[in-house]
Amino acid sequence: MTPKEYARLELLVSSDRRVLSRGGIIERVWSLEDPPSEETVKYHIKSLGHKLREFGAPDDFIDTVHGLGYRLKQL
């Protein structure tokens, strides 16, 4: 896992199942000098989900709350 992937996962884990918006993820994980677009965040979250599934996480481990953001599913 790359440092940015780990940072995104750590943010999701520490959010205590609160929904994190794409903008909120950008503010907490990327530098303000060169932030990505929200579409880039969408791609990175999807990629993180694929990587987690390779290690045995359920398909829906990262929950997309349409129009709001992302959170981890309660297991």
C-alpha positions as CSV (number, residue, x, y, z in Angstrom):
1,M,0.0,0.0,0.0
2,T,1.3,3.5,-0.8
3,P,1.5,6.2,1.9
4,K,-1.5,8.0,0.3
5,E,-3.5,4.8,0.2
6,Y,-2.7,4.1,3.8
7,A,-3.6,7.7,4.8
8,R,-7.0,7.3,3.1
9,L,-7.6,4.0,4.8
10,E,-6.5,5.4,8.2
11,L,-8.9,8.4,7.7
12,L,-11.8,6.1,7.0
13,V,-11.0,3.9,9.9
14,S,-10.7,6.8,12.3
15,S,-13.9,8.4,11.1
16,D,-16.0,6.1,13.3
17,R,-18.4,5.4,10.4
18,R,-19.1,9.0,9.8
19,V,-19.5,9.8,6.1
20,L,-16.5,11.6,4.7
21,S,-17.1,13.9,1.7
22,R,-14.6,14.0,-1.2
23,G,-13.7,17.5,-0.2
24,G,-13.1,16.5,3.4
25,I,-10.9,13.6,2.2
26,I,-8.9,16.1,0.0
27,E,-8.4,18.5,3.0
28,R,-7.1,15.7,5.3
29,V,-5.0,13.7,2.9
30,W,-3.5,16.0,0.2
31,S,-1.5,19.1,0.5
32,L,-3.4,22.3,-0.2
33,E,-0.8,23.4,-2.7
34,D,-1.7,20.7,-5.2
35,P,-5.1,19.2,-4.3
36,P,-6.7,16.6,-6.7
37,S,-10.2,17.0,-8.2
38,E,-13.1,15.2,-6.5
39,E,-13.2,12.8,-9.5
40,T,-9.6,11.8,-8.7
41,V,-10.6,11.1,-5.1
42,K,-13.5,8.9,-6.4
43,Y,-10.9,7.0,-8.5
44,H,-8.5,6.6,-5.5
45,I,-11.3,5.3,-3.2
46,K,-12.4,2.8,-5.8
47,S,-8.7,1.7,-6.2
48,L,-8.3,1.4,-2.5
49,G,-11.4,-0.9,-2.3
50,H,-9.9,-3.1,-5.0
51,K,-6.7,-3.4,-3.2
52,L,-8.4,-4.2,0.1
53,R,-10.4,-7.0,-1.6
54,E,-7.2,-8.5,-2.8
55,F,-6.4,-8.9,0.9
56,G,-9.7,-10.5,1.8
57,A,-11.9,-7.5,2.6
58,P,-15.6,-7.8,1.6
59,D,-16.7,-6.3,-1.7
60,D,-18.6,-3.6,0.0
61,F,-16.1,-2.7,2.7
62,I,-16.0,0.9,1.6
63,D,-19.6,2.2,1.5
64,T,-20.4,4.9,-1.0
65,V,-23.1,7.2,0.3
66,H,-24.4,8.7,-2.9
67,G,-24.2,12.5,-3.0
68,L,-22.4,12.6,0.4
69,G,-19.1,10.6,0.4
70,Y,-17.6,7.4,1.8
71,R,-17.4,5.4,5.0
72,L,-16.4,1.9,6.1
73,K,-19.2,-0.6,6.4
74,Q,-20.0,-1.9,9.8
75,L,-18.9,-5.5,10.1
